Amino acid sequence: MKNLSIAALCFTMSFMLFGCGPNAKEKQLEKFITAHVEKIEPMTTQANLTYWDASTTGKSEHYEKLSQLQLEIRQIHSNPQEYALLKEIKQSGEVIDARLDRQLDKLYYAYLQNQIEPELLKGIVDLDTKIQEKYNTFRSDIDGKKVTMSDIYTIMTTEKDCRKRELAWRASKQVGNVIIDDFIELVKLRNKAARKVDFENYHTMTIVTGEQNVKELDRIFSELDKLTSGPFARSKKDLDIILAKSYGIGVEELLPWHYHDPFFQRTPLVYELDLDVYYQDQDVKELAEKYYAGVGLPVNDILTKSDLYDREGKNPHAFSEDVDRHGDVRILCNLQNTERWMETILHELGHAVYSKYHDRKEPWLLREPAHSFTTEAIAMFFGRLSRNAAWMQEMLELSDKEREEVEKVSSKYLQFQQVLFARWAMVMYNFEKQLYANPDQDLNNLWWELVEKYQLVRRPPGPVDAGWASKLHFTTAPCYYHNYMLGELLASQLHYHIVHKVLMLQSDKDVSYVGDRKLGDYLRKKVLGPGALYHWNDMIARATGEPLSPKYFVEQFVK
């Protein structure tokens, strides 16, 4: 009798949880999703292809077409009747099926942030596209000669003449002054749209509709500030001595153009060994392709569709694009055989494999990363390998002696890079937060106040301009940069778990992941395959045994 009661109880609980089939709200939602995807999927694919054409050619007709497609997509999401229906279904609490519930979340937030009048929506899309076109097709000028960003990177990493370095640094910022007026107008339009749906500004809206919490992000960045402040100051003091000596100037004379990167977000390769020397006679594309194949995540089909080398009119940076959520994934780069571009192609292919290996049995709406920062984590996980001595030895066929030379500096480079990036991310996060809180304030001085506080870099002499707006992400990925830092935290958490729980090793000494298919199998099963089936922290807990934690990043890099 007791056993029967237990069986009956289990049946009752099962019925309550799963029912005999979809309830009325679930059927209503299923019907809505089917109709929605039929409309939105082909439009999204076309918009992605058009963005690709615009980025690879710089032609105005592609940007015009992109603007129209983006507007049409956002107009679908701005439908007030459909938003009211989604809101009603969500508030009912009657959607029990996990896949339907996740799709409901995706749809609800997509519609919520677009509940604005058509004229304002069109104004935002048109201005956004106009700025992107200006940005992507702009070429800087040094003494009357047009230069690419690749040219600027080369000057900033090799040139010893301080005047030439300053000219290159200032050239890298020129586009900021070209787009600044349009950009500030766009910020105000975005804020206006956010207030229409009861958010204080666009920054807050973006974080909330991205399933994150402003107070939690503030807490994480405040904690990282305290943990990294001392280590960063010590490392930068040593770096400044090396840099000043190399230029024949005093440490007190160092200015932004002495730091090898326009925004000092990468560690200058100035220690006892320049890692570029190991890549200059290699083909970074072939190395990346060989590496990913070895871990069971082949990317040859991705590279075949990609655009990898610099030319006039092309987007000067790098990105990955999932065109259709059916396997058409490609990357854009401007490759050179340097450590910077080795890291970049490993990074972008990390994004690409995340998209390529989504389980295509999952609904179209869930065939995307669990969150934007989780795909950043995979990209960073792989990008870090370009400075890993064990990886470099195996991939570049270095001798033991050469590896010993690399090891003297590679861990120093990687550790300083991570702490440096944390400080740089603090600049970006705090600046954007204040930018959207008050776009009419003195933003140029605000920028340098934050740079001086977090990066310990002196502002240039004289009046400061809007060079900060040359940072790509302000225009193409607004209020996004904090996700890079969260990605670094997750990359360290994944690394720890894979080393200790998947490979069953005692430490990560000599771990390169070269040729280890266990890595690819684990990622495909636990991270890439599920896509957005689970909330991002649920996915992380399922993949690593615990929610997102900064402790692994701190243990790995904050010394």
C-alpha positions in Angstrom: 0.0 0.0 0.0 2.9 2.3 0.8 4.5 1.6 -2.5 1.3 2.4 -4.3 1.0 5.7 -2.5 4.5 6.6 -3.6 3.8 5.6 -7.2 0.6 7.6 -7.1 2.4 10.6 -5.6 5.1 10.4 -8.4 2.4 10.2 -11.1 0.6 13.3 -9.6 3.9 15.3 -9.4 4.8 14.3 -13.0 1.3 15.4 -14.2 1.7 18.7 -12.4 5.1 19.3 -13.9 4.6 18.0 -17.4 0.8 17.6 -17.8 -0.6 15.5 -20.6 0.8 18.0 -23.1 1.1 21.7 -23.7 -1.4 23.8 -21.7 -3.3 26.7 -23.4 -0.6 29.3 -22.8 2.1 27.0 -24.1 0.1 26.2 -27.2 -0.4 29.9 -27.7 3.3 30.6 -27.3 4.2 27.7 -29.7 2.0 29.2 -32.4 3.5 32.6 -31.8 7.1 31.3 -32.0 6.4 29.4 -35.3 4.9 32.4 -37.0 7.6 34.7 -35.6 10.5 32.6 -36.7 9.1 32.2 -40.2 9.2 36.0 -40.5 12.4 36.8 -38.6 14.8 34.0 -39.7 15.1 34.9 -43.4 15.3 38.6 -42.5 18.1 38.0 -40.0 20.1 35.9 -42.4 19.8 38.6 -45.1 20.8 41.3 -42.6 23.9 39.3 -41.6 24.9 38.7 -45.2 24.4 42.4 -45.9 26.5 43.4 -42.9 29.2 41.0 -44.2 29.1 42.7 -47.6 29.2 46.1 -46.1 32.2 45.2 -43.8 34.2 43.6 -46.6 33.6 46.2 -49.3 32.8 49.5 -47.6 30.2 50.2 -50.3 27.4 52.6 -49.4 24.7 50.6 -51.0 25.3 47.7 -48.6 25.1 50.0 -45.6 21.8 51.5 -47.0 20.4 48.0 -47.4 21.6 47.0 -43.9 19.9 50.0 -42.4 16.6 49.1 -44.0 16.8 45.4 -42.9 17.7 46.3 -39.4 14.8 48.7 -39.2 12.4 46.1 -40.5 13.6 43.6 -37.9 13.3 46.1 -35.1 9.8 47.1 -36.4 8.7 43.5 -35.9 9.9 43.6 -32.4 8.2 46.9 -31.8 4.7 45.5 -32.4 2.8 46.5 -29.2 0.1 43.9 -29.6 2.6 41.1 -29.8 4.6 42.5 -26.9 1.4 42.6 -24.8 0.7 39.0 -25.6 4.3 37.9 -24.7 4.0 39.9 -21.5 0.7 38.3 -20.6 2.1 34.8 -21.2 5.2 35.5 -19.2 3.3 36.9 -16.2 0.9 34.0 -16.2 3.7 31.6 -15.0 2.0 28.8 -17.0 4.9 28.1 -19.4 6.4 24.9 -17.8 8.4 23.5 -20.7 12.0 24.6 -20.4 12.7 25.2 -24.1 9.5 27.3 -24.5 10.3 29.3 -21.4 13.8 30.1 -22.6 12.4 31.2 -26.0 9.8 33.3 -24.2 12.6 35.1 -22.3 14.5 35.8 -25.5 11.4 37.1 -27.3 10.2 39.2 -24.3 13.4 41.1 -23.9 13.8 41.6 -27.7 10.3 43.1 -27.8 10.7 45.1 -24.6 13.6 47.2 -25.7 11.9 48.0 -29.0 8.6 49.4 -27.7 9.2 52.9 -29.2 7.5 54.9 -31.9 8.4 54.2 -35.5 10.0 57.6 -36.1 12.4 57.3 -33.2 13.2 53.7 -34.1 14.0 54.7 -37.7 16.2 57.6 -36.5 18.3 55.3 -34.3 18.8 52.7 -37.0 19.7 55.2 -39.7 22.1 57.1 -37.5 23.7 53.9 -36.2 24.3 52.7 -39.7 25.6 56.0 -40.9 28.2 56.0 -38.1 29.2 52.4 -38.8 29.8 53.3 -42.5 31.9 56.4 -41.6 33.9 54.3 -39.1 34.5 51.3 -41.3 35.5 53.2 -44.4 37.7 55.9 -42.6 41.4 55.7 -43.2 43.7 57.6 -40.9 46.3 60.1 -42.1 50.0 60.5 -41.1 51.7 63.5 -42.7 49.3 63.4 -45.7 49.7 59.7 -46.3 46.7 57.3 -45.7 47.4 54.5 -43.3 45.5 51.4 -42.1 45.2 50.2 -38.6 47.6 47.4 -39.4 50.2 50.1 -40.4 49.5 51.9 -37.1 49.9 48.8 -35.0 53.2 48.1 -36.8 54.5 51.6 -36.0 53.4 51.4 -32.4 55.1 48.1 -31.8 58.4 48.7 -33.6 59.1 52.4 -34.0 61.6 54.0 -31.6 61.2 57.6 -32.8 58.8 59.2 -30.3 57.5 61.8 -32.8 56.6 59.0 -35.3 54.9 57.1 -32.5 52.9 60.2 -31.4 51.8 60.8 -35.0 50.6 57.1 -35.3 48.8 57.2 -32.0 47.0 60.4 -32.9 46.2 59.0 -36.3 44.5 56.0 -34.6 42.2 58.5 -32.9 41.2 60.6 -35.9 38.0 58.7 -36.6 36.7 59.6 -33.2 36.6 63.3 -34.0 34.9 62.5 -37.3 32.0 60.6 -35.8 31.6 62.3 -32.4 28.7 64.6 -33.2 26.6 61.9 -34.7 27.6 59.5 -31.9 26.5 61.8 -29.1 23.2 62.3 -31.0 22.8 58.5 -31.2 23.5 58.2 -27.4 20.7 60.7 -26.7 18.3 58.9 -29.1 19.1 55.5 -27.4 18.4 57.1 -24.0 15.1 58.5 -25.2 14.1 55.1 -26.4 15.1 53.5 -23.1 13.0 56.0 -21.1 10.0 55.1 -23.3 10.1 51.6 -21.7 10.8 52.9 -18.1 14.6 52.5 -17.9 16.7 55.4 -16.6 19.0 55.2 -19.6 20.2 52.9 -22.4 23.1 51.5 -20.5 20.8 50.2 -17.7 18.3 48.8 -20.3 20.9 47.0 -22.2 22.2 45.2 -19.1 18.8 44.3 -17.8 17.5 43.0 -21.2 20.8 41.1 -21.4 19.7 39.1 -18.3 22.3 40.9 -16.1 22.2 43.1 -13.0 23.8 46.6 -12.8 24.5 46.3 -9.0 26.1 42.9 -9.5 28.3 44.2 -12.2 29.3 47.2 -10.1 30.2 44.8 -7.3 32.3 42.6 -9.5 34.2 45.6 -11.0 34.7 47.1 -7.6 36.1 43.9 -6.2 38.4 43.5 -9.2 39.6 47.0 -8.8 40.7 46.3 -5.2 42.4 43.0 -6.2 44.3 44.2 -9.2 45.3 47.7 -8.2 48.5 46.8 -6.4 49.7 44.1 -8.8 49.0 46.3 -11.8 50.8 49.3 -10.3 53.9 47.1 -9.6 53.9 45.5 -13.1 53.4 48.9 -14.8 56.2 50.4 -12.8 58.6 47.7 -14.2 57.2 48.2 -17.7 57.6 51.9 -17.6 61.3 51.6 -16.7 61.8 49.3 -19.7 59.9 51.5 -22.1 61.6 54.7 -21.0 65.0 53.2 -21.4 64.1 51.9 -24.9 63.1 55.4 -26.0 66.0 57.2 -24.2 63.6 59.3 -22.1 62.7 59.5 -18.4 59.8 57.5 -16.9 58.1 60.8 -16.1 58.1 61.6 -19.8 56.0 58.6 -20.9 52.8 59.4 -22.6 50.0 57.3 -24.2 51.8 56.8 -27.5 54.7 55.0 -25.8 52.6 51.9 -24.8 52.4 49.9 -28.1 48.6 49.9 -28.3 46.3 52.9 -29.0 44.4 52.2 -25.8 47.0 50.4 -23.8 44.8 47.3 -23.6 47.6 44.9 -24.6 51.0 44.3 -22.9 53.9 45.7 -25.0 56.2 42.9 -26.1 59.2 44.5 -24.6 60.5 42.1 -22.0 63.6 40.0 -22.6 62.1 38.4 -25.7 59.7 39.7 -28.3 57.2 36.9 -29.1 56.6 38.3 -32.6 59.9 36.8 -33.7 58.4 33.3 -33.4 55.5 34.1 -35.6 57.0 36.3 -38.3 58.0 33.3 -40.5 54.8 31.3 -39.8 51.3 31.4 -41.3 49.0 32.2 -38.4 46.0 31.1 -40.5 47.5 27.6 -41.1 48.5 27.4 -37.4 45.0 28.2 -36.2 43.4 25.7 -38.7 45.8 22.9 -37.7 45.2 23.6 -34.0 41.4 23.6 -34.0 41.4 20.4 -36.1 43.6 18.7 -33.6 41.2 19.3 -30.7 38.2 18.0 -32.7 36.7 21.4 -33.7 37.7 21.7 -37.4 37.3 25.2 -38.8 38.4 24.7 -42.5 34.8 25.3 -43.6 34.7 28.5 -41.6 38.0 29.8 -43.0 36.9 29.0 -46.6 34.1 31.5 -46.2 36.1 34.1 -44.3 37.8 37.3 -45.3 41.2 37.4 -43.7 43.5 40.1 -45.2 43.7 43.9 -45.2 42.5 46.0 -48.2 41.0 49.4 -48.9 37.4 49.9 -47.8 37.3 46.8 -45.5 36.5 46.9 -41.8 40.0 47.4 -40.2 39.4 45.1 -37.2 38.1 41.6 -36.6 34.8 39.8 -35.9 33.0 36.5 -36.2 29.6 36.2 -37.7 27.0 33.4 -37.6 25.1 34.1 -40.8 22.1 31.8 -40.5 22.3 29.5 -37.4 22.5 26.6 -39.8 26.3 26.4 -40.1 27.3 29.4 -42.3 29.8 30.8 -39.9 32.7 33.0 -40.9 35.3 35.5 -39.6 36.8 38.8 -40.7 40.4 39.6 -39.9 43.3 41.6 -41.3 46.0 39.1 -40.7 49.7 39.6 -40.3 52.2 37.0 -39.0 52.5 38.5 -35.5 51.6 37.4 -32.0 48.7 40.0 -31.9 47.1 38.4 -35.0 47.8 34.9 -33.8 45.8 35.7 -30.7 43.2 37.4 -32.8 42.5 34.6 -35.2 42.4 32.0 -32.3 40.0 34.4 -30.6 37.7 34.9 -33.5 37.7 31.2 -34.4 36.7 30.6 -30.7 33.5 32.7 -31.4 33.0 30.8 -34.6 33.2 27.3 -33.2 30.7 28.3 -30.5 28.3 29.2 -33.3 29.2 26.3 -35.6 28.6 23.6 -33.0 25.3 24.6 -31.6 23.0 21.6 -31.6 20.8 22.2 -34.6 18.0 20.1 -33.2 17.4 23.0 -30.8 14.9 25.7 -31.8 16.2 28.5 -34.0 15.8 31.0 -31.2 18.1 29.0 -28.9 20.8 28.5 -31.5 23.0 31.2 -30.1 25.4 31.5 -27.2 24.0 31.3 -23.6 25.1 34.9 -23.3 27.4 37.3 -25.2 30.0 36.9 -22.5 30.0 33.1 -22.7 31.1 33.2 -26.3 33.7 35.8 -25.3 34.9 33.3 -22.7 35.5 30.6 -25.4 37.2 33.1 -27.6 39.5 34.2 -24.8 40.1 30.7 -23.7 41.7 30.0 -27.1 43.2 33.4 -27.6 45.4 33.0 -24.5 47.3 30.2 -26.2 49.3 32.5 -28.4 51.4 33.3 -25.4 51.5 29.8 -23.9 55.0 28.4 -24.0 53.9 24.8 -24.2 51.5 25.6 -27.0 54.1 27.6 -28.9 56.6 24.7 -28.7 54.2 22.2 -30.1 52.6 24.3 -32.7 55.8 26.2 -33.8 58.1 23.2 -33.4 60.4 25.0 -31.0 63.5 23.4 -29.5 63.6 22.9 -25.7 66.1 25.7 -25.6 63.7 28.0 -27.5 60.9 27.0 -25.2 63.0 27.8 -22.2 63.6 31.3 -23.6 59.9 31.8 -24.2 58.9 30.5 -20.8 61.1 33.3 -19.2 58.6 35.9 -20.5 55.4 34.2 -21.6 53.9 33.7 -18.2 54.9 37.3 -17.4 53.2 38.5 -20.6 50.1 36.5 -20.0 49.7 37.5 -16.3 50.3 41.2 -16.9 48.0 41.1 -19.9 45.1 39.8 -17.9 45.6 42.3 -15.1 46.1 45.1 -17.6 42.9 44.1 -19.4 40.9 44.1 -16.2 42.1 47.7 -15.6 41.2 48.7 -19.2 37.8 47.1 -18.9 37.1 49.2 -15.8 37.8 52.3 -17.9 35.3 51.2 -20.6 32.6 50.0 -18.1 32.7 53.1 -16.0 32.9 55.5 -18.9 29.9 54.1 -20.7 27.9 54.0 -17.6 28.6 57.7 -17.0 28.3 58.5 -20.8 24.7 57.3 -20.9 23.9 58.8 -17.5 24.9 62.3 -18.8 26.0 62.6 -22.4 26.2 66.4 -22.1 29.1 66.4 -19.5 32.7 67.0 -20.5 33.3 63.5 -21.8 36.8 64.1 -23.1 38.1 65.0 -19.7 36.0 62.3 -18.1 37.8 59.8 -20.3 41.2 60.8 -19.2 40.3 61.0 -15.6 39.3 57.3 -15.8 42.4 56.4 -17.8 44.7 58.0 -15.3 42.8 56.4 -12.4 42.7 52.8 -13.7 45.5 52.6 -16.2 48.0 55.0 -14.7 48.6 56.6 -18.1 49.1 60.4 -18.2 46.9 62.4 -20.6 48.7 64.1 -23.5 49.6 67.8 -23.1 47.2 70.4 -24.3 43.4 70.2 -24.9 42.0 66.7 -25.1 39.7 65.7 -28.0 37.2 62.9 -28.7 39.8 60.4 -29.7 38.1 58.0 -27.2 35.2 57.6 -29.7 37.6 55.8 -32.0 37.1 52.7 -29.9 35.0 50.5 -32.1 32.8 49.1 -29.4 31.2 52.5 -28.5 29.5 52.4 -31.9 29.1 48.8 -33.0 28.7 47.1 -29.6 27.4 49.7 -27.1 27.3 48.9 -23.3 28.9 45.5 -24.1 32.5 45.8 -22.9 31.9 44.5 -19.4 31.1 41.1 -21.1 34.8 40.8 -22.1 35.8 40.9 -18.5 33.1 38.4 -17.5 34.4 36.3 -20.4 37.9 36.4 -18.9 36.5 35.2 -15.5 34.7 32.3 -17.2 37.7 31.4 -19.4 39.7 30.9 -16.2 36.9 28.9 -14.6 36.6 26.7 -17.7 40.4 26.2 -17.8 40.5 25.1 -14.2 37.6 22.7 -14.6 39.0 21.1 -17.8 42.5 20.7 -16.4 41.4 19.2 -13.1 38.0 17.5 -13.9 38.3 16.6 -17.6 42.0 15.9 -18.1 42.3 14.8 -14.5 45.7 16.6 -14.0 47.1 18.0 -10.8 48.1 21.3 -12.3 48.1 23.2 -15.6 51.9 23.1 -16.0 52.7 22.1 -19.6 49.0 22.1 -20.6 48.8 23.2 -24.2 45.6 21.4 -25.3 47.4 20.6 -28.6 45.9 17.5 -30.2 43.6 16.8 -27.2 40.2 15.9 -28.5 38.9 15.6 -24.9 38.8 19.4 -24.9 36.7 19.6 -28.1 34.4 16.8 -26.9 33.8 18.5 -23.5 33.1 22.0 -25.0 30.8 20.6 -27.7 28.8 18.7 -25.1 28.7 21.2 -22.2 29.0 24.6 -23.7 28.7 24.9 -27.4 26.0 22.4 -28.1 23.3 23.6 -25.7 23.5 27.2 -27.1 20.9 29.3 -25.2 18.9 26.4 -23.9 19.9 27.4 -20.3 20.2 30.7 -18.6 23.9 31.6 -18.7 24.6 31.0 -15.0 22.7 27.7 -15.2 24.8 26.6 -18.2 28.0 27.5 -16.3 26.9 25.6 -13.3 26.1 22.5 -15.5 29.5 22.8 -17.3 31.8 23.5 -14.3 29.9 22.4 -11.2 29.3 26.0 -9.9 28.0 29.4 -11.0 30.3 32.0 -12.4 33.0 32.9 -9.9 36.0 35.4 -10.1 38.2 33.2 -7.9 39.7 31.2 -10.7 40.8 34.3 -12.6 42.3 35.8 -9.4 44.1 32.6 -8.6 45.5 32.3 -12.1 46.6 35.9 -12.7 46.5 38.2 -9.7 49.9 37.7 -8.1 
